[in-house]
Amino acid sequence: MIIYYTREFSGGQSGSHRLLESAIGAYTGNKAGALVRAMRTGEKGKPYIDSFDFFSISHTGSAWAVLISEAECGLDIQETRKCNMLSVAGRFYHPDDAASVEAALREDEVQGADMFFRLWARREALVKAAGGSAADSSVPSVLTDAVRMDGIDYIIRDVSIPGMSELHAAVCLSGTETEPLRFEELGSGR
């Protein structure tokens, strides 16, 4: 399992496609333009490429990353930003997760924001691995690393992407064990 990343992302969807081509090319050792052009979307909105490993893309601000794995996977990266954390957590998070955010915010605003965005990244990584919508209210609590959703076991891990310690990042893999994780920096997606 490997995360390819850059801190110099811009260019929207076309920039993301160029970075995905670079990442898949580095992963396979071949040019990847044809593979990326063959990308499709599954019934739950999850992108895939026939005859290629699983992958998950995320970006926030100028950071972009893709996780490539032999197991069904999800990746999410989040910058801390202003929002009504209690309202969002109360509306979308599992009740246990929302209560954890509320308790952390009562203790300290910075600690509360860290908890909110950590859980947001974990939740999004799970949803991306399983396919579906982040607005789905049936997403289970992501407070623990072992989660079961729609009858499938998943492992969620918080990760720190090199040079991006200010971001909240999480990976999620189907199954009960995780593969070793490596990181490789890419150029920009301009």
C-alpha positions as CSV (number, residue, x, y, z in Angstrom):
1,M,0.0,0.0,0.0
2,I,1.4,3.3,-1.0
3,I,0.4,7.0,-0.8
4,Y,1.6,9.2,-3.6
5,Y,1.2,12.9,-2.7
6,T,2.1,16.5,-3.5
7,R,1.8,19.8,-1.6
8,E,1.6,21.8,-4.9
9,F,-1.8,20.8,-6.2
10,S,-3.8,23.1,-8.5
11,G,-5.7,22.6,-11.7
12,G,-8.9,20.9,-10.6
13,Q,-9.9,17.7,-12.3
14,S,-7.3,17.9,-15.1
15,G,-4.5,18.4,-12.5
16,S,-5.8,15.5,-10.5
17,H,-5.9,13.3,-13.6
18,R,-2.3,14.3,-14.4
19,L,-1.2,13.4,-10.8
20,L,-3.1,10.1,-10.9
21,E,-1.3,9.3,-14.2
22,S,2.0,10.1,-12.5
23,A,1.2,8.0,-9.5
24,I,0.0,5.0,-11.5
25,G,3.0,5.3,-13.7
26,A,5.3,5.3,-10.7
27,Y,3.4,2.3,-9.2
28,T,3.4,0.2,-12.4
29,G,6.7,1.4,-14.0
30,N,4.7,2.2,-17.2
31,K,3.0,5.2,-18.7
32,A,-0.5,5.4,-17.3
33,G,-2.5,7.8,-19.5
34,A,-4.6,5.0,-21.1
35,L,-5.4,3.5,-17.7
36,V,-6.6,6.9,-16.3
37,R,-8.6,7.5,-19.4
38,A,-10.3,4.1,-18.8
39,M,-11.3,5.1,-15.3
40,R,-15.0,4.5,-14.6
41,T,-17.3,5.0,-11.7
42,G,-19.1,2.1,-9.9
43,E,-22.7,2.0,-8.8
44,K,-21.9,3.7,-5.5
45,G,-19.9,6.4,-7.2
46,K,-16.4,4.9,-6.4
47,P,-13.9,5.3,-9.3
48,Y,-12.1,2.2,-10.5
49,I,-9.9,1.0,-13.4
50,D,-10.5,-2.5,-14.8
51,S,-7.5,-4.8,-14.2
52,F,-5.8,-2.4,-11.8
53,D,-5.4,-2.4,-8.0
54,F,-7.8,-0.4,-5.8
55,F,-7.2,3.4,-5.3
56,S,-8.6,6.4,-3.5
57,I,-7.9,10.1,-4.2
58,S,-8.2,13.0,-1.8
59,H,-7.3,16.7,-1.9
60,T,-7.6,19.7,0.4
61,G,-6.2,23.1,-0.3
62,S,-2.9,22.6,-2.2
63,A,-2.5,19.0,-0.9
64,W,-3.3,16.1,-3.1
65,A,-2.9,12.3,-2.4
66,V,-3.8,8.9,-3.8
67,L,-3.7,5.6,-1.9
68,I,-3.1,2.5,-4.1
69,S,-3.6,-0.9,-2.5
70,E,-4.3,-4.5,-3.3
71,A,-7.4,-4.3,-0.9
72,E,-10.4,-2.1,-1.3
73,C,-9.3,1.2,0.2
74,G,-10.2,4.8,1.1
75,L,-8.1,7.8,1.8
76,D,-9.1,11.2,3.1
77,I,-7.0,14.3,3.9
78,Q,-8.5,17.4,5.7
79,E,-7.2,20.9,6.5
80,T,-8.4,22.4,9.7
81,R,-10.8,25.2,8.8
82,K,-13.6,27.2,10.3
83,C,-17.0,25.6,10.4
84,N,-19.8,24.9,12.8
85,M,-18.3,21.7,14.2
86,L,-21.1,20.9,16.6
87,S,-23.8,21.3,14.0
88,V,-21.9,19.2,11.4
89,A,-21.0,16.5,13.8
90,G,-24.5,16.4,15.2
91,R,-26.0,16.1,11.7
92,F,-23.6,13.7,10.1
93,Y,-21.4,11.9,12.6
94,H,-22.4,8.7,14.5
95,P,-23.8,9.8,18.0
96,D,-20.7,8.5,19.8
97,D,-18.4,10.4,17.5
98,A,-20.5,13.6,17.8
99,A,-20.4,13.3,21.6
100,S,-16.6,12.9,21.5
101,V,-16.3,16.1,19.4
102,E,-18.6,18.0,21.9
103,A,-16.6,16.8,24.9
104,A,-13.3,17.7,23.2
105,L,-14.6,21.2,22.3
106,R,-15.7,21.7,25.9
107,E,-12.1,21.0,27.1
108,D,-10.3,23.1,24.5
109,E,-11.2,24.6,21.1
110,V,-8.0,23.4,19.5
111,Q,-8.4,19.9,20.9
112,G,-12.0,19.9,19.7
113,A,-11.1,20.9,16.2
114,D,-8.4,18.2,16.1
115,M,-11.0,15.6,17.2
116,F,-13.6,16.9,14.7
117,F,-11.2,16.8,11.7
118,R,-9.6,13.6,12.7
119,L,-13.0,11.9,12.8
120,W,-14.0,13.6,9.6
121,A,-10.9,12.1,7.8
122,R,-11.6,8.7,9.3
123,R,-15.3,8.8,8.3
124,E,-14.5,9.9,4.8
125,A,-11.8,7.2,4.4
126,L,-14.4,4.6,5.5
127,V,-17.1,5.9,3.1
128,K,-14.6,6.0,0.2
129,A,-13.5,2.4,0.9
130,A,-17.1,1.2,1.2
131,G,-18.5,3.4,-1.6
132,G,-21.5,5.6,-0.9
133,S,-22.2,9.1,0.5
134,A,-20.6,11.0,3.3
135,A,-24.1,12.2,4.1
136,D,-25.2,8.7,4.9
137,S,-26.4,8.6,8.5
138,S,-25.8,4.9,8.9
139,V,-22.0,5.2,8.9
140,P,-20.8,3.5,12.1
141,S,-18.6,5.2,14.7
142,V,-15.0,5.6,13.6
143,L,-13.6,6.0,17.1
144,T,-12.0,2.6,16.9
145,D,-9.7,1.2,14.3
146,A,-11.8,-1.9,13.5
147,V,-15.2,-1.1,12.0
148,R,-17.9,-3.1,10.3
149,M,-20.1,-1.5,7.7
150,D,-22.6,-3.2,5.4
151,G,-21.4,-6.6,6.6
152,I,-17.8,-5.9,5.7
153,D,-14.8,-5.5,8.1
154,Y,-12.6,-2.5,7.7
155,I,-9.4,-1.2,9.4
156,I,-9.0,2.6,9.8
157,R,-5.6,4.1,10.5
158,D,-4.6,7.8,11.1
159,V,-1.6,8.6,9.0
160,S,0.9,11.5,8.8
161,I,1.9,12.3,5.3
162,P,5.5,13.5,5.2
163,G,5.7,17.3,5.2
164,M,1.9,17.6,5.8
165,S,1.7,17.2,9.6
166,E,-0.8,20.0,9.8
167,L,-3.3,17.8,7.9
168,H,-5.6,15.2,9.3
169,A,-5.3,12.1,7.2
170,A,-6.7,8.6,7.4
171,V,-6.7,5.4,5.4
172,C,-9.2,2.6,5.5
173,L,-8.8,-0.9,4.1
174,S,-11.2,-3.8,3.8
175,G,-10.3,-6.8,5.9
176,T,-8.9,-7.2,9.3
177,E,-5.2,-6.5,8.7
178,T,-3.3,-3.7,7.1
179,E,-0.5,-3.8,4.6
180,P,2.8,-1.8,5.3
181,L,2.3,1.8,4.2
182,R,4.9,3.7,2.1
183,F,4.9,7.3,0.9
184,E,6.2,8.8,-2.3
185,E,6.2,12.5,-3.2
186,L,5.1,13.6,-6.7
187,G,5.6,16.9,-8.5
188,S,2.7,19.4,-8.9
189,G,-0.5,18.7,-10.8
190,R,-0.3,22.0,-12.8
